[in-house]
């Protein structure tokens, strides 16, 4: 059975998407007032032992962590991961496609 995760990238917070054990499926840009505020990638997990690198820039310092994929919420289908992504964006308070925000497929991965 396949598993999928949703990874988030922002100006101050980055996740490593490409690498052994993860296959990017879809990437979306979240626009708020016509500016990209976050990029979300749905990735297929092909190795349960893969570690995802999280890099955060905070108060002039860089913090890097390696987190096992088992600590991420996983989804059985791409569709379930998309639903979660829409919920994440809706939780921002403006909804996925409101007057001021939109979620746009950034790059189809083949």
N, CA, C and O of each residue as an XYZ file, in Angstrom:
440
protein
N       0.839     -1.178      0.000
C       0.000      0.000      0.000
C       0.889      1.248      0.000
O       1.874      1.324      0.735
N       0.532      2.202     -0.820
C       1.292      3.456     -0.916
C       0.941      4.381      0.234
O      -0.141      4.298      0.814
N       1.882      5.267      0.552
C       1.619      6.333      1.518
C       2.129      7.635      0.947
O       3.105      7.680      0.199
N       1.437      8.690      1.325
C       1.769     10.020      0.840
C       1.853     10.969      2.026
O       1.169     10.782      3.033
N       2.700     11.994      1.899
C       2.821     13.030      2.920
C       2.733     14.393      2.242
O       2.917     14.518      1.031
N       2.447     15.408      3.049
C       2.422     16.786      2.563
C       3.576     17.529      3.235
O       3.670     17.575      4.462
N       4.450     18.109      2.412
C       5.593     18.869      2.916
C       5.376     20.350      2.639
O       4.824     20.727      1.606
N       5.815     21.179      3.571
C       5.612     22.621      3.478
C       6.937     23.348      3.349
O       7.911     23.009      4.021
N       6.965     24.347      2.484
C       8.122     25.225      2.354
C       7.645     26.672      2.394
O       6.730     27.071      1.673
N       8.299     27.444      3.264
C       8.033     28.874      3.388
C       9.370     29.589      3.384
O      10.419     28.949      3.316
N       9.341     30.909      3.456
C      10.590     31.680      3.472
C      11.539     31.233      4.579
O      12.745     31.126      4.357
N      11.011     30.977      5.747
C      11.867     30.661      6.896
C      11.907     29.181      7.236
O      12.612     28.791      8.166
N      11.176     28.351      6.517
C      11.036     26.944      6.862
C      11.092     26.114      5.592
O      10.251     26.284      4.709
N      12.066     25.221      5.482
C      12.236     24.423      4.263
C      12.294     22.940      4.593
O      12.863     22.543      5.610
N      11.702     22.123      3.729
C      11.820     20.673      3.840
C      12.476     20.152      2.576
O      12.235     20.660      1.481
N      13.311     19.128      2.740
C      13.932     18.499      1.578
C      12.903     17.588      0.942
O      12.363     16.695      1.595
N      12.632     17.816     -0.334
C      11.598     17.074     -1.032
C      12.187     15.950     -1.867
O      11.654     14.841     -1.875
N      13.277     16.223     -2.570
C      13.861     15.212     -3.436
C      14.905     14.410     -2.673
O      15.626     14.943     -1.830
N      14.970     13.169     -2.973
C      15.937     12.310     -2.316
C      15.440     10.883     -2.305
O      14.284     10.604     -2.621
N      16.325      9.997     -1.941
C      15.980      8.591     -1.905
C      14.908      8.353     -0.858
O      15.073      8.723      0.304
N      13.822      7.742     -1.265
C      12.750      7.441     -0.339
C      11.509      8.288     -0.501
O      10.462      7.969      0.062
N      11.609      9.376     -1.272
C      10.468     10.243     -1.539
C      10.370     10.516     -3.035
O      11.375     10.761     -3.702
N       9.153     10.472     -3.546
C       8.906     10.829     -4.939
C       7.877     11.947     -4.967
O       6.711     11.706     -4.656
N       8.272     13.168     -5.331
C       7.286     14.254     -5.428
C       6.214     13.907     -6.454
O       6.516     13.407     -7.538
N       4.966     14.175     -6.103
C       3.837     13.892     -6.985
C       3.272     15.188     -7.549
O       3.117     15.328     -8.762
N       2.965     16.139     -6.663
C       2.412     17.432     -7.069
C       2.948     18.517     -6.153
O       3.197     18.291     -4.969
N       3.117     19.694     -6.726
C       3.533     20.850     -5.936
C       2.540     21.987     -6.176
O       2.152     22.267     -7.310
N       2.142     22.628     -5.088
C       1.180     23.721     -5.143
C       1.772     24.971     -4.521
O       2.503     24.894     -3.535
N       1.458     26.117     -5.094
C       1.809     27.401     -4.502
C       0.552     27.974     -3.868
O      -0.523     27.963     -4.469
N       0.700     28.476     -2.646
C      -0.394     29.139     -1.951
C      -0.158     30.636     -2.032
O       0.812     31.156     -1.482
N      -1.064     31.326     -2.731
C      -0.979     32.779     -2.904
C      -1.906     33.471     -1.927
O      -3.048     33.058     -1.725
N      -1.397     34.527     -1.329
C      -2.212     35.383     -0.474
C      -1.935     36.812     -0.910
O      -0.798     37.278     -0.840
N      -2.970     37.505     -1.357
C      -2.822     38.844     -1.936
C      -1.763     38.836     -3.046
O      -0.884     39.697     -3.084
N      -1.859     37.866     -3.935
C      -0.990     37.742     -5.116
C       0.485     37.509     -4.807
O       1.331     37.697     -5.681
N       0.805     37.107     -3.591
C       2.183     36.784     -3.236
C       2.237     35.344     -2.735
O       1.396     34.934     -1.935
N       3.229     34.572     -3.204
C       3.370     33.189     -2.754
C       3.798     33.194     -1.285
O       4.861     33.708     -0.937
N       2.962     32.619     -0.439
C       3.243     32.550      0.995
C       3.813     31.200      1.405
O       4.535     31.100      2.396
N       3.483     30.148      0.630
C       3.965     28.803      0.950
C       3.900     27.943     -0.301
O       3.111     28.192     -1.213
N       4.742     26.935     -0.319
C       4.710     25.929     -1.366
C       4.526     24.584     -0.677
O       5.248     24.246      0.261
N       3.551     23.827     -1.156
C       3.244     22.515     -0.579
C       3.531     21.446     -1.619
O       3.185     21.599     -2.791
N       4.164     20.364     -1.185
C       4.439     19.245     -2.084
C       3.838     17.986     -1.503
O       4.055     17.654     -0.338
N       3.077     17.288     -2.334
C       2.595     15.962     -1.978
C       3.639     14.990     -2.508
O       3.964     15.002     -3.695
N       4.163     14.147     -1.619
C       5.217     13.209     -2.007
C       4.816     11.791     -1.622
O       4.218     11.556     -0.572
N       5.162     10.854     -2.498
C       4.943      9.439     -2.223
C       6.142      8.919     -1.431
O       7.290      9.169     -1.798
N       5.875      8.206     -0.361
C       6.931      7.614      0.454
C       7.262      6.241     -0.131
O       6.405      5.359     -0.185
N       8.517      6.067     -0.571
C       8.934      4.791     -1.149
C       9.877      4.028     -0.225
O      10.243      2.888     -0.511
N      10.269      4.656      0.881
C      11.146      4.018      1.860
C      10.731      4.515      3.238
O      10.892      5.693      3.554
N      10.194      3.607      4.061
C       9.712      3.996      5.385
C      10.813      4.457      6.326
O      10.519      5.020      7.380
N      12.063      4.235      5.976
C      13.182      4.642      6.830
C      13.783      5.982      6.426
O      14.762      6.428      7.024
N      13.211      6.619      5.426
C      13.749      7.889      4.952
C      13.615      8.958      6.038
O      12.643      8.987      6.794
N      14.611      9.826      6.092
C      14.564     10.980      6.987
C      14.378     12.219      6.130
O      14.988     12.357      5.069
N      13.537     13.109      6.599
C      13.263     14.347      5.887
C      14.006     15.461      6.601
O      13.906     15.620      7.818
N      14.749     16.224      5.826
C      15.505     17.322      6.418
C      14.634     18.558      6.531
O      14.043     19.008      5.549
N      14.559     19.104      7.739
C      13.831     20.337      7.995
C      14.851     21.406      8.350
O      15.660     21.224      9.260
N      14.811     22.507      7.640
C      15.722     23.617      7.896
C      14.884     24.843      8.219
O      13.991     25.221      7.461
N      15.189     25.461      9.362
C      14.446     26.642      9.780
C      15.418     27.781     10.042
O      16.458     27.595     10.674
N      15.069     28.954      9.552
C      15.847     30.168      9.797
C      15.055     31.014     10.783
O      13.929     31.428     10.508
N      15.671     31.262     11.945
C      14.962     31.977     13.005
C      15.942     32.873     13.745
O      16.968     32.411     14.244
N      15.622     34.136     13.810
C      16.430     35.129     14.516
C      17.911     35.050     14.130
O      18.789     35.057     14.993
N      18.171     34.976     12.834
C      19.529     34.991     12.324
C      20.279     33.678     12.438
O      21.458     33.609     12.092
N      19.621     32.642     12.914
C      20.283     31.343     13.049
C      19.585     30.314     12.179
O      18.412     30.459     11.833
N      20.328     29.276     11.833
C      19.764     28.187     11.041
C      19.721     26.928     11.895
O      20.703     26.568     12.544
N      18.584     26.275     11.886
C      18.397     25.029     12.623
C      18.072     23.936     11.614
O      17.188     24.108     10.775
N      18.782     22.812     11.690
C      18.574     21.700     10.765
C      18.269     20.448     11.577
O      19.002     20.099     12.502
N      17.182     19.782     11.220
C      16.782     18.537     11.872
C      16.518     17.473     10.820
O      16.060     17.772      9.718
N      16.806     16.249     11.167
C      16.483     15.090     10.337
C      15.356     14.334     11.043
O      15.557     13.806     12.137
N      14.183     14.278     10.434
C      13.010     13.663     11.050
C      12.593     12.447     10.232
O      12.433     12.537      9.014
N      12.419     11.317     10.898
C      11.947     10.116     10.197
C      10.526     10.335      9.687
O       9.708     10.991     10.332
N      10.260      9.782      8.539
C       8.959      9.961      7.898
C       7.826      9.408      8.775
O       6.683      9.844      8.639
N       8.119      8.465      9.664
C       7.066      7.893     10.511
C       6.439      8.938     11.444
O       5.355      8.711     11.982
N       7.111     10.078     11.640
C       6.566     11.122     12.500
C       5.678     12.113     11.733
O       5.106     13.023     12.332
N       5.564     11.937     10.422
C       4.709     12.782      9.590
C       3.356     12.102      9.420
O       3.264     10.875      9.387
N       2.311     12.914      9.312
C       1.001     12.353      9.007
C       1.038     11.797      7.593
O       1.505     12.467      6.671
N       0.547     10.572      7.417
C       0.546      9.945      6.096
C      -0.886      9.713      5.631
O      -1.826      9.648      6.423
N      -1.011      9.590      4.312
C      -2.307      9.404      3.675
C      -2.204      8.231      2.711
O      -1.162      8.022      2.090
N      -3.285      7.468      2.587
C      -3.275      6.274      1.746
C      -3.348      6.592      0.261
O      -2.937      5.782     -0.569
N      -3.873      7.774     -0.082
C      -4.029      8.144     -1.486
C      -3.603      9.591     -1.710
O      -3.529     10.385     -0.772
N      -3.327      9.919     -2.966
C      -3.022     11.300     -3.331
C      -4.240     12.173     -3.054
O      -4.102     13.312     -2.608
N      -5.430     11.643     -3.315
C      -6.650     12.400     -3.098
C      -6.812     12.783     -1.617
O      -7.223     13.901     -1.305
N      -6.491     11.857     -0.717
C      -6.573     12.149      0.716
C      -5.556     13.223      1.110
O      -5.843     14.078      1.948
N      -4.377     13.177      0.508
C      -3.359     14.202      0.774
C      -3.832     15.561      0.258
O      -3.604     16.583      0.904
N      -4.492     15.576     -0.909
C      -5.037     16.835     -1.442
C      -6.102     17.412     -0.502
O      -6.141     18.619     -0.264
N      -6.960     16.540      0.026
C      -7.993     16.991      0.966
C      -7.346     17.637      2.190
O      -7.801     18.683      2.652
N      -6.292     17.022      2.714
C      -5.587     17.577      3.868
C      -4.982     18.927      3.517
O      -5.041     19.863      4.313
N      -4.405     19.029      2.338
C      -3.813     20.290      1.900
C      -4.869     21.389      1.851
O      -4.622     22.512      2.292
N      -6.032     21.070      1.319
C      -7.122     22.057      1.276
C      -7.557     22.453      2.679
O      -7.899     23.612      2.914
N      -7.550     21.509      3.614
C      -7.891     21.824      5.000
C      -6.822     22.710      5.635
O      -7.147     23.638      6.377
N      -5.552     22.431      5.348
C      -4.464     23.266      5.873
C      -4.613     24.706      5.410
O      -4.459     25.642      6.195
N      -4.910     24.872      4.145
C      -5.042     26.207      3.574
C      -6.295     26.887      4.128
O      -6.270     28.080      4.431
N      -7.386     26.136      4.262
C      -8.617     26.697      4.816
C      -8.403     27.133      6.262
O      -9.006     28.107      6.714
N      -7.549     26.417      6.987
C      -7.271     26.758      8.390
C      -6.519     28.078      8.513
O      -6.453     28.664      9.594
N      -5.953     28.545      7.400
C      -5.255     29.830      7.434
C      -6.235     30.983      7.614
O      -5.842     32.129      7.835
N      -7.531     30.648      7.513
C      -8.550     31.659      7.766
C      -9.112     32.297      6.515
O     -10.096     33.033      6.579
N      -8.498     32.023      5.381
C      -8.976     32.670      4.164
C      -9.492     31.679      3.131
O     -10.010     32.091      2.093
N      -9.362     30.390      3.387
C      -9.849     29.387      2.455
C      -8.927     29.217      1.275
O      -8.119     30.099      0.984
N      -9.037     28.075      0.579
C      -8.122     27.801     -0.520
C      -8.311     28.704     -1.732
O      -7.342     29.002     -2.430
N      -9.514     29.136     -1.993
C      -9.755     29.987     -3.159
C     -10.753     31.076     -2.790
O     -11.914     31.033     -3.195
N     -10.299     32.028     -2.038
C     -11.161     33.134     -1.648
C     -10.783     34.355     -2.474
O      -9.982     34.267     -3.405
N     -11.359     35.478     -2.127
C     -11.069     36.725     -2.830
C      -9.589     37.097     -2.723
O      -9.037     37.719     -3.630
N      -8.946     36.715     -1.613
C      -7.565     37.138     -1.358
C      -6.531     36.022     -1.464
O      -5.330     36.290     -1.414
N      -6.973     34.786     -1.610
C      -6.014     33.680     -1.639
C      -6.409     32.634     -2.668
O      -7.567     32.530     -3.072
N      -5.405     31.862     -3.078
C      -5.675     30.758     -4.007
C      -4.552     29.743     -3.908
O      -3.413     30.073     -3.580
N      -4.900     28.506     -4.198
C      -3.967     27.399     -4.237
C      -3.830     26.995     -5.695
O      -4.822     26.653     -6.339
N      -2.599     27.030     -6.227
C      -2.363     26.804     -7.660
C      -1.369     25.667     -7.846
O      -0.315     25.643     -7.211
N      -1.713     24.721     -8.724
C      -0.770     23.649     -9.076
C       0.447     24.295     -9.706
O       0.342     24.949    -10.743
N       1.603     24.115     -9.083
C       2.819     24.807     -9.518
C       3.575     24.037    -10.591
O       4.002     24.610    -11.594
N       3.737     22.750    -10.377
C       4.486     21.978    -11.353
C       4.033     20.527    -11.322
O       4.257     19.818    -10.341
N       3.400     20.091    -12.396
C       3.058     18.678    -12.451
C       4.351     17.865    -12.538
O       5.258     18.218    -13.292
N       4.435     16.798    -11.782
C       5.607     15.928    -11.808
C       5.227     14.687    -12.590
O       4.208     14.055    -12.312
N       6.056     14.338    -13.577
C       5.729     13.160    -14.376
C       6.557     11.969    -13.996
O       6.399     10.896    -14.578
